[in-house]
Amino acid sequence: MIIVMKKSAAEQDIETVIQDVEARGLKANVIRGTERTVIAAVGEERIAGITALESAPGVDEVMSVLAPYKMASREWKDEQSVVRAGSLIVGNGHIGVIAGPCSVESEEQLVASAQAVKNAGASALRGGAFKPRTSPYSFQGMKEEGLKLLAAAREETGLAIVTEVVSPDDVELVSEYADVLQIGARNMQNYRLLEAVGKSPRAVLLKRGPSATIDEWLLAAEYILDGGNLDVMLCERGIRTFESHTRFTLPLATVAYAQERTHLPVVIDPSHGTGHTSLVPSMARASIAAGADGLIIEVHPDPGKALSDGYQSLNFEQFEETMAGCRKIANAVERKLGSE
């Protein structure tokens, strides 16, 4: 249930409604928009008798939220959310570009990547310090040492840092170094991890699980929002289908469909979504044309020697060319790309 306050509602009216909601055993989540304030009352509404608040001072209307995800829905917030984290802006006409290596491998590799992606117009640096891998024998990342290298790269370039957190126990540590906490596809329904990042002051990039429906994805985002963290970005990174010509199938219809149902910005990952370097540039351009709010792209100084996902990574020259092509599409749809 959501309670829409009148434009003329005083701060005391809003506070009174919040207290009334909480007195009924519900959780009050408040969003202050440019036009009016909306309060989401989360809990068992029938028992609480929340509709009685329709007559409270300053209340415009009380509405049921039909979607199973409440705070992520357009019913709770009609205007699109904008996520800002350091140099990264995603949403409302800003196409954030997150680029860098799949894994942090060395200071030389990371600094070179950071400088190259910044020069090409990226607005944030990605790099995995903790790497969940299908095989226990694959490179698992440099962990805290990798986080320190990411922080050093930010110091040198000014780029916001996006890196994955894989365990609730690591959220505090990763938050010390990162600007954005990435929840990988394998952890989309790791509810303890979602609850932990929901309490973090860092923005969150939530990747869709390879077999997850959009409703399941949005309900996973709901865990983060319900924890109090409203800076959430959704990331479509491809789903499993019967096709074998690409690593995953990248459904760009997800962009339009999700944007109809949620105010959260939608980021596309053409690297994982295709699994082939040659396909990344065209799918990045197509993502912008489809209305994506951001891109996350794997870039490596020498993809052939990468410790993970080299076959889907761009080298510096390829990334620069990709950004040039994406910029043309962004200009055509009157949106800003990356660091513009």
Secondary structure, 3 states (H helix, E strand, C coil): CEEEECCCCCHHHHHHHHHHHHHCCCEEEEEECCCCEEEEEECCHHHHCHHHHHHCCCEEEEECCCCCCCCCECCCCCCCCCEEECCEEEECCEEEEEEECCECCCHHHHHHHHHHHHHHCCCEEECECCCCCCCCCCCCCCCHHHHHHHHHHHHHHCCEEEEECCCHHHHHHHHHHCCEEEECHHHCCCHHHHHHHHCCCCEEEEECCCCCCHHHHHHHHHHHHHCCCCCEEEEECCECCCCCCCCCECCCHHHHHHHHHECCCEEECHHHHHCCHHHHHHHHHHHHHCCCCEEEEEECCCHHHCCCCHHHCECHHHHHHHHHHHHHHHHHCCCEECCC
